[in-house]
């Protein structure tokens, strides 16, 4: 990231010098900035003290962080809604595991499940 040349206090000091009546052309030459930079600073920081400018920067940084967080959470929500809206196929009926599992879960109230698993396994080998 590009390092800033001027601190907040320096920017506020340049703007105060211009307010005191120093010609802008001379001021920008002394400081080593363009007039465009001066007017951008004036637009952003006009009428603020250095502590207010620091607070403004902190709020802007926090706002950017929160916007990023909201964007990430919105993306997560959209992905979860997309996944939730799809119709997922049930268990396949052709494989041995799903038949054994279905018989085992169906027969829990009927008695020992092992008897059904053994009978299911025996019936699949006979077929």
HELIX and SHEET records of a PDB file:
HELIX    1   1 UNK A    8  UNK A   19  1                                  12    
HELIX    2   2 UNK A   24  UNK A   31  1                                   8    
HELIX    3   3 UNK A   35  UNK A   45  1                                  11    
HELIX    4   4 UNK A   50  UNK A   85  1                                  36    
HELIX    5   5 UNK A   96  UNK A  106  1                                  11    
HELIX    6   6 UNK A  113  UNK A  126  1                                  14    
END                                                                             
